[in-house]
Amino acid sequence: QVQLVESGGGLVQPGGSLRLSCAASRTPFNSYVMGWYRQAPGKQRELVAGFTTYGSTNYAGSVKGRFTISRDNANNTVYLQMNSLKPEDTAMYYCRAHPRWGGNDYWGQGTQVTVSS
């Protein structure tokens, strides 16, 4: 019912910034609760930042104050602005869409973020 395509990942030095984008194919965009997750090699997938059902935001403690999630409903796009990046932020980052009416979540293919000197 919806396809998600992430972009914006890459290699960045510690302290640098990246902006990830997630473009969704299905409208209306507000019918889905959006979020960002990440998974490092050998680690379980974890929530990084997400919107709640009512439009507020939640952040993992490790990224609070450094990352910001936002959305552009007109363009069906969700963003993750990542500042002051650390080597421990290195992971595959995934976009997730949860239907407000229920049903299974939809996931993008992921975009790699590598923070290294």
Biopython code that builds the backbone (N, CA, C, O; Angstrom):
import numpy as np
from Bio.PDB.StructureBuilder import StructureBuilder

atoms = [
    (1, "GLN", "N", (0.815, -1.212, 0.000)),
    (1, "GLN", "CA", (0.000, 0.000, 0.000)),
    (1, "GLN", "C", (0.847, 1.259, 0.000)),
    (1, "GLN", "O", (0.378, 2.318, -0.418)),
    (2, "VAL", "N", (2.091, 1.163, 0.463)),
    (2, "VAL", "CA", (2.990, 2.306, 0.475)),
    (2, "VAL", "C", (4.414, 1.804, 0.259)),
    (2, "VAL", "O", (4.795, 0.752, 0.771)),
    (3, "GLN", "N", (5.192, 2.562, -0.500)),
    (3, "GLN", "CA", (6.605, 2.282, -0.691)),
    (3, "GLN", "C", (7.428, 3.437, -0.138)),
    (3, "GLN", "O", (7.077, 4.604, -0.315)),
    (4, "LEU", "N", (8.532, 3.100, 0.537)),
    (4, "LEU", "CA", (9.393, 4.079, 1.171)),
    (4, "LEU", "C", (10.791, 3.978, 0.579)),
    (4, "LEU", "O", (11.324, 2.880, 0.419)),
    (5, "VAL", "N", (11.381, 5.117, 0.255)),
    (5, "VAL", "CA", (12.718, 5.170, -0.317)),
    (5, "VAL", "C", (13.554, 6.149, 0.486)),
    (5, "VAL", "O", (13.273, 7.347, 0.503)),
    (6, "GLU", "N", (14.599, 5.631, 1.163)),
    (6, "GLU", "CA", (15.500, 6.468, 1.941)),
    (6, "GLU", "C", (16.665, 6.941, 1.080)),
    (6, "GLU", "O", (17.059, 6.276, 0.122)),
    (7, "SER", "N", (17.204, 8.098, 1.439)),
    (7, "SER", "CA", (18.383, 8.621, 0.779)),
    (7, "SER", "C", (19.102, 9.565, 1.734)),
    (7, "SER", "O", (18.544, 9.956, 2.760)),
    (8, "GLY", "N", (20.333, 9.932, 1.403)),
    (8, "GLY", "CA", (21.079, 10.912, 2.167)),
    (8, "GLY", "C", (22.188, 10.358, 3.028)),
    (8, "GLY", "O", (22.936, 11.130, 3.627)),
    (9, "GLY", "N", (22.324, 9.042, 3.113)),
    (9, "GLY", "CA", (23.395, 8.455, 3.901)),
    (9, "GLY", "C", (24.743, 8.637, 3.230)),
    (9, "GLY", "O", (24.829, 9.074, 2.083)),
    (10, "GLY", "N", (25.799, 8.294, 3.968)),
    (10, "GLY", "CA", (27.139, 8.413, 3.432)),
    (10, "GLY", "C", (28.185, 8.357, 4.514)),
    (10, "GLY", "O", (27.898, 8.010, 5.660)),
    (11, "LEU", "N", (29.409, 8.702, 4.141)),
    (11, "LEU", "CA", (30.551, 8.727, 5.057)),
    (11, "LEU", "C", (30.780, 10.152, 5.531)),
    (11, "LEU", "O", (30.850, 11.079, 4.724)),
    (12, "VAL", "N", (30.895, 10.325, 6.839)),
    (12, "VAL", "CA", (31.083, 11.648, 7.416)),
    (12, "VAL", "C", (32.046, 11.548, 8.596)),
    (12, "VAL", "O", (32.095, 10.522, 9.274)),
    (13, "GLN", "N", (32.810, 12.608, 8.841)),
    (13, "GLN", "CA", (33.729, 12.642, 9.973)),
    (13, "GLN", "C", (32.990, 12.911, 11.277)),
    (13, "GLN", "O", (31.922, 13.523, 11.265)),
    (14, "PRO", "N", (33.545, 12.460, 12.404)),
    (14, "PRO", "CA", (32.925, 12.793, 13.687)),
    (14, "PRO", "C", (32.714, 14.298, 13.831)),
    (14, "PRO", "O", (33.578, 15.100, 13.476)),
    (15, "GLY", "N", (31.546, 14.662, 14.358)),
    (15, "GLY", "CA", (31.184, 16.063, 14.485)),
    (15, "GLY", "C", (30.468, 16.626, 13.280)),
    (15, "GLY", "O", (29.950, 17.741, 13.334)),
    (16, "GLY", "N", (30.430, 15.879, 12.194)),
    (16, "GLY", "CA", (29.769, 16.328, 10.986)),
    (16, "GLY", "C", (28.267, 16.127, 11.026)),
    (16, "GLY", "O", (27.709, 15.694, 12.034)),
    (17, "SER", "N", (27.615, 16.450, 9.904)),
    (17, "SER", "CA", (26.160, 16.390, 9.812)),
    (17, "SER", "C", (25.721, 15.684, 8.541)),
    (17, "SER", "O", (26.417, 15.715, 7.526)),
    (18, "LEU", "N", (24.562, 15.050, 8.609)),
    (18, "LEU", "CA", (23.891, 14.464, 7.462)),
    (18, "LEU", "C", (22.394, 14.696, 7.602)),
    (18, "LEU", "O", (21.879, 14.839, 8.711)),
    (19, "ARG", "N", (21.701, 14.732, 6.468)),
    (19, "ARG", "CA", (20.248, 14.833, 6.463)),
    (19, "ARG", "C", (19.678, 13.689, 5.646)),
    (19, "ARG", "O", (19.893, 13.615, 4.436)),
    (20, "LEU", "N", (18.951, 12.794, 6.307)),
    (20, "LEU", "CA", (18.323, 11.675, 5.643)),
    (20, "LEU", "C", (16.915, 12.054, 5.192)),
    (20, "LEU", "O", (16.234, 12.840, 5.852)),
    (21, "SER", "N", (16.487, 11.490, 4.065)),
    (21, "SER", "CA", (15.157, 11.719, 3.536)),
    (21, "SER", "C", (14.455, 10.391, 3.323)),
    (21, "SER", "O", (15.088, 9.391, 2.984)),
    (22, "CYS", "N", (13.147, 10.384, 3.521)),
    (22, "CYS", "CA", (12.310, 9.219, 3.274)),
    (22, "CYS", "C", (11.103, 9.674, 2.480)),
    (22, "CYS", "O", (10.255, 10.403, 2.995)),
    (23, "ALA", "N", (11.020, 9.249, 1.233)),
    (23, "ALA", "CA", (9.918, 9.615, 0.354)),
    (23, "ALA", "C", (8.904, 8.480, 0.306)),
    (23, "ALA", "O", (9.265, 7.332, 0.046)),
    (24, "ALA", "N", (7.641, 8.798, 0.555)),
    (24, "ALA", "CA", (6.565, 7.817, 0.572)),
    (24, "ALA", "C", (5.701, 7.951, -0.667)),
    (24, "ALA", "O", (5.453, 9.058, -1.145)),
    (25, "SER", "N", (5.240, 6.810, -1.187)),
    (25, "SER", "CA", (4.481, 6.802, -2.431)),
    (25, "SER", "C", (2.982, 6.987, -2.236)),
    (25, "SER", "O", (2.305, 7.483, -3.136)),
    (26, "ARG", "N", (2.454, 6.602, -1.088)),
    (26, "ARG", "CA", (1.016, 6.567, -0.869)),
    (26, "ARG", "C", (0.532, 7.854, -0.206)),
    (26, "ARG", "O", (1.190, 8.386, 0.688)),
    (27, "THR", "N", (-0.611, 8.346, -0.646)),
    (27, "THR", "CA", (-1.277, 9.490, -0.026)),
    (27, "THR", "C", (-2.652, 9.074, 0.469)),
    (27, "THR", "O", (-3.199, 8.113, -0.072)),
    (28, "PRO", "N", (-3.258, 9.737, 1.473)),
    (28, "PRO", "CA", (-2.725, 10.907, 2.172)),
    (28, "PRO", "C", (-1.597, 10.540, 3.135)),
    (28, "PRO", "O", (-1.671, 9.524, 3.827)),
    (29, "PHE", "N", (-0.564, 11.363, 3.175)),
    (29, "PHE", "CA", (0.612, 11.107, 3.979)),
    (29, "PHE", "C", (0.300, 11.044, 5.463)),
    (29, "PHE", "O", (0.919, 10.267, 6.190)),
    (30, "ASN", "N", (-0.657, 11.852, 5.928)),
    (30, "ASN", "CA", (-1.005, 11.873, 7.345)),
    (30, "ASN", "C", (-1.732, 10.621, 7.808)),
    (30, "ASN", "O", (-2.038, 10.499, 8.994)),
    (31, "SER", "N", (-2.016, 9.692, 6.912)),
    (31, "SER", "CA", (-2.616, 8.422, 7.293)),
    (31, "SER", "C", (-1.612, 7.471, 7.926)),
    (31, "SER", "O", (-1.990, 6.396, 8.391)),
    (32, "TYR", "N", (-0.332, 7.851, 7.952)),
    (32, "TYR", "CA", (0.736, 7.001, 8.459)),
    (32, "TYR", "C", (1.513, 7.715, 9.554)),
    (32, "TYR", "O", (1.752, 8.921, 9.485)),
    (33, "VAL", "N", (1.904, 6.941, 10.574)),
    (33, "VAL", "CA", (2.776, 7.427, 11.631)),
    (33, "VAL", "C", (4.206, 7.054, 11.248)),
    (33, "VAL", "O", (4.514, 5.875, 11.074)),
    (34, "MET", "N", (5.073, 8.047, 11.119)),
    (34, "MET", "CA", (6.399, 7.845, 10.562)),
    (34, "MET", "C", (7.483, 7.839, 11.644)),
    (34, "MET", "O", (7.349, 8.480, 12.686)),
    (35, "GLY", "N", (8.560, 7.094, 11.365)),
    (35, "GLY", "CA", (9.682, 7.050, 12.285)),
    (35, "GLY", "C", (10.960, 6.595, 11.605)),
    (35, "GLY", "O", (10.941, 6.066, 10.494)),
    (36, "TRP", "N", (12.081, 6.815, 12.303)),
    (36, "TRP", "CA", (13.398, 6.377, 11.848)),
    (36, "TRP", "C", (13.979, 5.370, 12.830)),
    (36, "TRP", "O", (13.913, 5.567, 14.043)),
    (37, "TYR", "N", (14.547, 4.288, 12.300)),
    (37, "TYR", "CA", (15.212, 3.255, 13.081)),
    (37, "TYR", "C", (16.614, 3.047, 12.528)),
    (37, "TYR", "O", (16.910, 3.452, 11.404)),
    (38, "ARG", "N", (17.476, 2.415, 13.319)),
    (38, "ARG", "CA", (18.812, 2.081, 12.841)),
    (38, "ARG", "C", (19.248, 0.727, 13.382)),
    (38, "ARG", "O", (18.773, 0.271, 14.422)),
    (39, "GLN", "N", (20.166, 0.094, 12.649)),
    (39, "GLN", "CA", (20.691, -1.201, 13.048)),
    (39, "GLN", "C", (22.162, -1.287, 12.666)),
    (39, "GLN", "O", (22.516, -1.175, 11.492)),
    (40, "ALA", "N", (23.012, -1.485, 13.664)),
    (40, "ALA", "CA", (24.433, -1.680, 13.454)),
    (40, "ALA", "C", (24.728, -3.167, 13.338)),
    (40, "ALA", "O", (23.946, -3.984, 13.824)),
    (41, "PRO", "N", (25.849, -3.542, 12.700)),
    (41, "PRO", "CA", (26.193, -4.968, 12.578)),
    (41, "PRO", "C", (26.254, -5.654, 13.936)),
    (41, "PRO", "O", (26.903, -5.164, 14.860)),
    (42, "GLY", "N", (25.577, -6.788, 14.051)),
    (42, "GLY", "CA", (25.554, -7.540, 15.288)),
    (42, "GLY", "C", (24.647, -6.980, 16.365)),
    (42, "GLY", "O", (24.591, -7.529, 17.466)),
    (43, "LYS", "N", (23.936, -5.901, 16.076)),
    (43, "LYS", "CA", (23.056, -5.262, 17.042)),
    (43, "LYS", "C", (21.607, -5.364, 16.590)),
    (43, "LYS", "O", (21.335, -5.569, 15.407)),
    (44, "GLN", "N", (20.677, -5.220, 17.529)),
    (44, "GLN", "CA", (19.264, -5.207, 17.193)),
    (44, "GLN", "C", (18.835, -3.835, 16.704)),
    (44, "GLN", "O", (19.434, -2.818, 17.053)),
    (45, "ARG", "N", (17.788, -3.824, 15.890)),
    (45, "ARG", "CA", (17.254, -2.576, 15.387)),
    (45, "ARG", "C", (16.647, -1.769, 16.534)),
    (45, "ARG", "O", (15.967, -2.319, 17.400)),
    (46, "GLU", "N", (16.901, -0.459, 16.530)),
    (46, "GLU", "CA", (16.414, 0.406, 17.587)),
    (46, "GLU", "C", (15.754, 1.647, 17.013)),
    (46, "GLU", "O", (16.108, 2.118, 15.932)),
    (47, "LEU", "N", (14.795, 2.164, 17.755)),
    (47, "LEU", "CA", (14.148, 3.419, 17.388)),
    (47, "LEU", "C", (15.112, 4.574, 17.605)),
    (47, "LEU", "O", (15.729, 4.680, 18.665)),
    (48, "VAL", "N", (15.243, 5.430, 16.614)),
    (48, "VAL", "CA", (16.071, 6.623, 16.708)),
    (48, "VAL", "C", (15.212, 7.854, 16.979)),
    (48, "VAL", "O", (15.460, 8.594, 17.930)),
    (49, "ALA", "N", (14.210, 8.065, 16.148)),
    (49, "ALA", "CA", (13.316, 9.207, 16.273)),
    (49, "ALA", "C", (12.010, 8.873, 15.586)),
    (49, "ALA", "O", (12.000, 8.196, 14.558)),
    (50, "GLY", "N", (10.905, 9.343, 16.147)),
    (50, "GLY", "CA", (9.626, 9.067, 15.534)),
    (50, "GLY", "C", (8.545, 10.017, 15.982)),
    (50, "GLY", "O", (8.650, 10.656, 17.029)),
    (51, "PHE", "N", (7.501, 10.104, 15.177)),
    (51, "PHE", "CA", (6.299, 10.825, 15.549)),
    (51, "PHE", "C", (5.364, 9.891, 16.301)),
    (51, "PHE", "O", (5.320, 8.692, 16.026)),
    (52, "THR", "N", (4.624, 10.439, 17.240)),
    (52, "THR", "CA", (3.575, 9.689, 17.910)),
    (52, "THR", "C", (2.292, 9.773, 17.095)),
    (52, "THR", "O", (2.226, 10.472, 16.084)),
    (53, "THR", "N", (1.274, 9.049, 17.550)),
    (53, "THR", "CA", (-0.015, 9.074, 16.872)),
    (53, "THR", "C", (-0.590, 10.477, 16.801)),
    (53, "THR", "O", (-1.320, 10.805, 15.866)),
    (54, "TYR", "N", (-0.263, 11.309, 17.788)),
    (54, "TYR", "CA", (-0.835, 12.645, 17.882)),
    (54, "TYR", "C", (0.094, 13.747, 17.385)),
    (54, "TYR", "O", (-0.206, 14.930, 17.545)),
    (55, "GLY", "N", (1.225, 13.365, 16.780)),
    (55, "GLY", "CA", (2.073, 14.343, 16.129)),
    (55, "GLY", "C", (3.235, 14.876, 16.937)),
    (55, "GLY", "O", (4.023, 15.661, 16.411)),
    (56, "SER", "N", (3.377, 14.484, 18.194)),
    (56, "SER", "CA", (4.551, 14.863, 18.954)),
    (56, "SER", "C", (5.722, 13.968, 18.552)),
    (56, "SER", "O", (5.551, 13.068, 17.730)),
    (57, "THR", "N", (6.904, 14.200, 19.114)),
    (57, "THR", "CA", (8.101, 13.465, 18.713)),
    (57, "THR", "C", (8.736, 12.747, 19.887)),
    (57, "THR", "O", (8.654, 13.199, 21.029)),
    (58, "ASN", "N", (9.370, 11.621, 19.590)),
    (58, "ASN", "CA", (10.155, 10.859, 20.552)),
    (58, "ASN", "C", (11.550, 10.636, 19.986)),
    (58, "ASN", "O", (11.714, 10.447, 18.781)),
    (59, "TYR", "N", (12.564, 10.657, 20.865)),
    (59, "TYR", "CA", (13.945, 10.437, 20.463)),
    (59, "TYR", "C", (14.614, 9.456, 21.410)),
    (59, "TYR", "O", (14.329, 9.431, 22.607)),
    (60, "ALA", "N", (15.514, 8.645, 20.852)),
    (60, "ALA", "CA", (16.369, 7.834, 21.693)),
    (60, "ALA", "C", (17.260, 8.744, 22.530)),
    (60, "ALA", "O", (17.693, 9.798, 22.064)),
    (61, "GLY", "N", (17.530, 8.336, 23.760)),
    (61, "GLY", "CA", (18.349, 9.155, 24.638)),
    (61, "GLY", "C", (19.719, 9.462, 24.065)),
    (61, "GLY", "O", (20.278, 10.526, 24.334)),
    (62, "SER", "N", (20.270, 8.544, 23.275)),
    (62, "SER", "CA", (21.606, 8.711, 22.727)),
    (62, "SER", "C", (21.683, 9.766, 21.631)),
    (62, "SER", "O", (22.777, 10.224, 21.298)),
    (63, "VAL", "N", (20.539, 10.163, 21.061)),
    (63, "VAL", "CA", (20.541, 11.134, 19.968)),
    (63, "VAL", "C", (19.814, 12.414, 20.320)),
    (63, "VAL", "O", (19.850, 13.367, 19.541)),
    (64, "LYS", "N", (19.157, 12.470, 21.464)),
    (64, "LYS", "CA", (18.392, 13.654, 21.849)),
    (64, "LYS", "C", (19.311, 14.870, 21.916)),
    (64, "LYS", "O", (20.388, 14.821, 22.510)),
    (65, "GLY", "N", (18.868, 15.951, 21.301)),
    (65, "GLY", "CA", (19.658, 17.163, 21.243)),
    (65, "GLY", "C", (20.572, 17.239, 20.039)),
    (65, "GLY", "O", (21.101, 18.310, 19.740)),
    (66, "ARG", "N", (20.776, 16.119, 19.330)),
    (66, "ARG", "CA", (21.622, 16.095, 18.146)),
    (66, "ARG", "C", (20.835, 15.832, 16.865)),
    (66, "ARG", "O", (21.169, 16.366, 15.807)),
    (67, "PHE", "N", (19.790, 15.009, 16.958)),
    (67, "PHE", "CA", (18.981, 14.638, 15.794)),
    (67, "PHE", "C", (17.620, 15.323, 15.871)),
    (67, "PHE", "O", (17.107, 15.586, 16.958)),
    (68, "THR", "N", (17.041, 15.610, 14.700)),
    (68, "THR", "CA", (15.718, 16.201, 14.614)),
    (68, "THR", "C", (14.927, 15.545, 13.494)),
    (68, "THR", "O", (15.381, 15.497, 12.351)),
    (69, "ILE", "N", (13.736, 15.036, 13.825)),
    (69, "ILE", "CA", (12.852, 14.479, 12.816)),
    (69, "ILE", "C", (11.847, 15.543, 12.396)),
    (69, "ILE", "O", (11.343, 16.293, 13.232)),
    (70, "SER", "N", (11.557, 15.608, 11.105)),
    (70, "SER", "CA", (10.588, 16.555, 10.580)),
    (70, "SER", "C", (9.905, 15.938, 9.371)),
    (70, "SER", "O", (10.323, 14.887, 8.885)),
    (71, "ARG", "N", (8.858, 16.589, 8.886)),
    (71, "ARG", "CA", (8.135, 16.063, 7.736)),
    (71, "ARG", "C", (7.595, 17.183, 6.882)),
    (71, "ARG", "O", (7.360, 18.296, 7.350)),
    (72, "ASP", "N", (7.403, 16.861, 5.612)),
    (72, "ASP", "CA", (6.815, 17.765, 4.638)),
    (72, "ASP", "C", (5.637, 17.019, 4.027)),
    (72, "ASP", "O", (5.813, 16.223, 3.105)),
    (73, "ASN", "N", (4.440, 17.275, 4.539)),
    (73, "ASN", "CA", (3.261, 16.538, 4.092)),
    (73, "ASN", "C", (2.941, 16.791, 2.617)),
    (73, "ASN", "O", (2.455, 15.895, 1.926)),
    (74, "ALA", "N", (3.209, 18.001, 2.135)),
    (74, "ALA", "CA", (2.925, 18.323, 0.748)),
    (74, "ALA", "C", (3.744, 17.460, -0.206)),
    (74, "ALA", "O", (3.286, 17.143, -1.303)),
    (75, "ASN", "N", (4.953, 17.080, 0.206)),
    (75, "ASN", "CA", (5.836, 16.276, -0.629)),
    (75, "ASN", "C", (5.949, 14.830, -0.163)),
    (75, "ASN", "O", (6.762, 14.075, -0.695)),
    (76, "ASN", "N", (5.142, 14.429, 0.830)),
    (76, "ASN", "CA", (5.148, 13.059, 1.344)),
    (76, "ASN", "C", (6.555, 12.605, 1.729)),
    (76, "ASN", "O", (6.986, 11.514, 1.356)),
    (77, "THR", "N", (7.262, 13.443, 2.470)),
    (77, "THR", "CA", (8.652, 13.173, 2.812)),
    (77, "THR", "C", (8.898, 13.411, 4.293)),
    (77, "THR", "O", (8.408, 14.383, 4.869)),
    (78, "VAL", "N", (9.669, 12.503, 4.908)),
    (78, "VAL", "CA", (10.114, 12.629, 6.287)),
    (78, "VAL", "C", (11.629, 12.781, 6.284)),
    (78, "VAL", "O", (12.320, 12.136, 5.496)),
    (79, "TYR", "N", (12.148, 13.638, 7.170)),
    (79, "TYR", "CA", (13.574, 13.916, 7.235)),
    (79, "TYR", "C", (14.132, 13.572, 8.604)),
    (79, "TYR", "O", (13.414, 13.585, 9.604)),
    (80, "LEU", "N", (15.418, 13.266, 8.636)),
    (80, "LEU", "CA", (16.148, 13.122, 9.880)),
    (80, "LEU", "C", (17.428, 13.933, 9.765)),
    (80, "LEU", "O", (18.371, 13.528, 9.085)),
    (81, "GLN", "N", (17.458, 15.082, 10.434)),
    (81, "GLN", "CA", (18.653, 15.914, 10.479)),
    (81, "GLN", "C", (19.553, 15.406, 11.597)),
    (81, "GLN", "O", (19.134, 15.354, 12.753)),
    (82, "MET", "N", (20.782, 15.032, 11.266)),
    (82, "MET", "CA", (21.718, 14.459, 12.220)),
    (82, "MET", "C", (22.930, 15.375, 12.338)),
    (82, "MET", "O", (23.677, 15.551, 11.376)),
    (83, "ASN", "N", (23.122, 15.954, 13.513)),
    (83, "ASN", "CA", (24.238, 16.840, 13.786)),
    (83, "ASN", "C", (25.150, 16.231, 14.846)),
    (83, "ASN", "O", (24.759, 15.310, 15.564)),
    (84, "SER", "N", (26.362, 16.754, 14.933)),
    (84, "SER", "CA", (27.340, 16.295, 15.926)),
    (84, "SER", "C", (27.467, 14.778, 15.917)),
    (84, "SER", "O", (27.412, 14.139, 16.968)),
    (85, "LEU", "N", (27.635, 14.211, 14.745)),
    (85, "LEU", "CA", (27.652, 12.761, 14.598)),
    (85, "LEU", "C", (28.858, 12.137, 15.292)),
    (85, "LEU", "O", (29.950, 12.705, 15.314)),
    (86, "LYS", "N", (28.631, 10.958, 15.857)),
    (86, "LYS", "CA", (29.643, 10.198, 16.578)),
    (86, "LYS", "C", (29.864, 8.852, 15.900)),
    (86, "LYS", "O", (28.976, 8.371, 15.197)),
    (87, "PRO", "N", (31.034, 8.228, 16.094)),
    (87, "PRO", "CA", (31.268, 6.906, 15.492)),
    (87, "PRO", "C", (30.202, 5.881, 15.878)),
    (87, "PRO", "O", (29.877, 5.008, 15.073)),
    (88, "GLU", "N", (29.656, 5.967, 17.080)),
    (88, "GLU", "CA", (28.631, 5.028, 17.512)),
    (88, "GLU", "C", (27.298, 5.224, 16.809)),
    (88, "GLU", "O", (26.392, 4.408, 16.982)),
    (89, "ASP", "N", (27.151, 6.292, 16.011)),
    (89, "ASP", "CA", (25.965, 6.484, 15.186)),
    (89, "ASP", "C", (26.024, 5.666, 13.899)),
    (89, "ASP", "O", (25.038, 5.603, 13.165)),
    (90, "THR", "N", (27.159, 5.041, 13.617)),
    (90, "THR", "CA", (27.312, 4.248, 12.405)),
    (90, "THR", "C", (26.322, 3.090, 12.399)),
    (90, "THR", "O", (26.305, 2.279, 13.326)),
    (91, "ALA", "N", (25.496, 3.011, 11.355)),
    (91, "ALA", "CA", (24.458, 1.991, 11.260)),
    (91, "ALA", "C", (23.736, 2.130, 9.930)),
    (91, "ALA", "O", (23.919, 3.108, 9.205)),
    (92, "MET", "N", (22.909, 1.128, 9.623)),
    (92, "MET", "CA", (21.953, 1.249, 8.544)),
    (92, "MET", "C", (20.703, 1.906, 9.115)),
    (92, "MET", "O", (20.170, 1.456, 10.130)),
    (93, "TYR", "N", (20.236, 2.966, 8.467)),
    (93, "TYR", "CA", (19.072, 3.704, 8.935)),
    (93, "TYR", "C", (17.872, 3.382, 8.065)),
    (93, "TYR", "O", (17.965, 3.394, 6.837)),
    (94, "TYR", "N", (16.730, 3.090, 8.710)),
    (94, "TYR", "CA", (15.518, 2.666, 8.028)),
    (94, "TYR", "C", (14.358, 3.596, 8.349)),
    (94, "TYR", "O", (14.213, 4.053, 9.482)),
    (95, "CYS", "N", (13.547, 3.867, 7.359)),
    (95, "CYS", "CA", (12.306, 4.606, 7.511)),
    (95, "CYS", "C", (11.157, 3.628, 7.708)),
    (95, "CYS", "O", (11.111, 2.583, 7.059)),
    (96, "ARG", "N", (10.229, 3.963, 8.601)),
    (96, "ARG", "CA", (9.091, 3.104, 8.908)),
    (96, "ARG", "C", (7.791, 3.897, 8.848)),
    (96, "ARG", "O", (7.720, 5.027, 9.332)),
    (97, "ALA", "N", (6.764, 3.296, 8.250)),
    (97, "ALA", "CA", (5.433, 3.885, 8.184)),
    (97, "ALA", "C", (4.434, 2.926, 8.806)),
    (97, "ALA", "O", (4.337, 1.769, 8.396)),
    (98, "HIS", "N", (3.689, 3.406, 9.799)),
    (98, "HIS", "CA", (2.665, 2.606, 10.456)),
    (98, "HIS", "C", (1.291, 3.156, 10.097)),
    (98, "HIS", "O", (1.022, 4.328, 10.361)),
    (99, "PRO", "N", (0.403, 2.341, 9.495)),
    (99, "PRO", "CA", (-0.935, 2.834, 9.148)),
    (99, "PRO", "C", (-1.726, 3.206, 10.396)),
    (99, "PRO", "O", (-1.774, 2.443, 11.361)),
    (100, "ARG", "N", (-2.347, 4.389, 10.370)),
    (100, "ARG", "CA", (-3.147, 4.829, 11.504)),
    (100, "ARG", "C", (-4.356, 3.940, 11.737)),
    (100, "ARG", "O", (-4.834, 3.840, 12.867)),
    (101, "TRP", "N", (-4.862, 3.292, 10.695)),
    (101, "TRP", "CA", (-6.037, 2.447, 10.819)),
    (101, "TRP", "C", (-5.691, 1.032, 11.266)),
    (101, "TRP", "O", (-6.588, 0.201, 11.406)),
    (102, "GLY", "N", (-4.418, 0.741, 11.491)),
    (102, "GLY", "CA", (-3.958, -0.579, 11.865)),
    (102, "GLY", "C", (-3.329, -1.297, 10.691)),
    (102, "GLY", "O", (-3.291, -0.772, 9.578)),
    (103, "GLY", "N", (-2.833, -2.510, 10.941)),
    (103, "GLY", "CA", (-2.162, -3.268, 9.910)),
    (103, "GLY", "C", (-0.659, -3.280, 10.117)),
    (103, "GLY", "O", (-0.151, -2.721, 11.089)),
    (104, "ASN", "N", (0.050, -3.924, 9.193)),
    (104, "ASN", "CA", (1.489, -4.089, 9.310)),
    (104, "ASN", "C", (2.241, -2.815, 8.945)),
    (104, "ASN", "O", (1.781, -2.007, 8.138)),
    (105, "ASP", "N", (3.408, -2.661, 9.560)),
    (105, "ASP", "CA", (4.294, -1.554, 9.231)),
    (105, "ASP", "C", (4.919, -1.760, 7.859)),
    (105, "ASP", "O", (5.038, -2.886, 7.375)),
    (106, "TYR", "N", (5.319, -0.645, 7.238)),
    (106, "TYR", "CA", (6.069, -0.660, 5.991)),
    (106, "TYR", "C", (7.458, -0.108, 6.248)),
    (106, "TYR", "O", (7.625, 0.854, 6.998)),
    (107, "TRP", "N", (8.470, -0.732, 5.612)),
    (107, "TRP", "CA", (9.868, -0.367, 5.821)),
    (107, "TRP", "C", (10.545, -0.045, 4.506)),
    (107, "TRP", "O", (10.261, -0.662, 3.480)),
    (108, "GLY", "N", (11.449, 0.934, 4.544)),
    (108, "GLY", "CA", (12.287, 1.214, 3.403)),
    (108, "GLY", "C", (13.451, 0.250, 3.329)),
    (108, "GLY", "O", (13.605, -0.612, 4.195)),
    (109, "GLN", "N", (14.275, 0.389, 2.294)),
    (109, "GLN", "CA", (15.399, -0.520, 2.084)),
    (109, "GLN", "C", (16.614, -0.166, 2.937)),
    (109, "GLN", "O", (17.528, -0.979, 3.075)),
    (110, "GLY", "N", (16.635, 1.023, 3.504)),
    (110, "GLY", "CA", (17.724, 1.455, 4.353)),
    (110, "GLY", "C", (18.758, 2.291, 3.621)),
    (110, "GLY", "O", (18.936, 2.161, 2.410)),
    (111, "THR", "N", (19.438, 3.152, 4.371)),
    (111, "THR", "CA", (20.552, 3.932, 3.851)),
    (111, "THR", "C", (21.675, 3.914, 4.884)),
    (111, "THR", "O", (21.433, 4.120, 6.073)),
    (112, "GLN", "N", (22.897, 3.670, 4.430)),
    (112, "GLN", "CA", (24.032, 3.477, 5.326)),
    (112, "GLN", "C", (24.612, 4.813, 5.770)),
    (112, "GLN", "O", (24.848, 5.706, 4.956)),
    (113, "VAL", "N", (24.837, 4.936, 7.073)),
    (113, "VAL", "CA", (25.523, 6.083, 7.656)),
    (113, "VAL", "C", (26.784, 5.580, 8.337)),
    (113, "VAL", "O", (26.716, 4.722, 9.218)),
    (114, "THR", "N", (27.935, 6.106, 7.937)),
    (114, "THR", "CA", (29.213, 5.724, 8.520)),
    (114, "THR", "C", (29.916, 6.967, 9.027)),
    (114, "THR", "O", (30.166, 7.903, 8.267)),
    (115, "VAL", "N", (30.234, 6.976, 10.319)),
    (115, "VAL", "CA", (30.919, 8.101, 10.952)),
    (115, "VAL", "C", (32.316, 7.636, 11.337)),
    (115, "VAL", "O", (32.472, 6.795, 12.223)),
    (116, "SER", "N", (33.325, 8.176, 10.677)),
    (116, "SER", "CA", (34.688, 7.709, 10.884)),
    (116, "SER", "C", (35.682, 8.775, 10.476)),
    (116, "SER", "O", (35.454, 9.528, 9.529)),
    (117, "SER", "N", (36.802, 8.830, 11.212)),
    (117, "SER", "CA", (37.917, 9.673, 10.820)),
    (117, "SER", "C", (38.712, 9.015, 9.718)),
    (117, "SER", "O", (39.702, 9.579, 9.250)),
]
sb = StructureBuilder()
sb.init_structure("model")
sb.init_model(0)
sb.init_chain("A")
sb.init_seg("    ")
for serial, (resi, resn, name, xyz) in enumerate(atoms, 1):
    if name == "N":
        sb.init_residue(resn, " ", resi, " ")
    sb.init_atom(name, np.array(xyz, "f"), 0.0, 1.0, " ", f" {name:<3s}", serial, name[0])
structure = sb.get_structure()
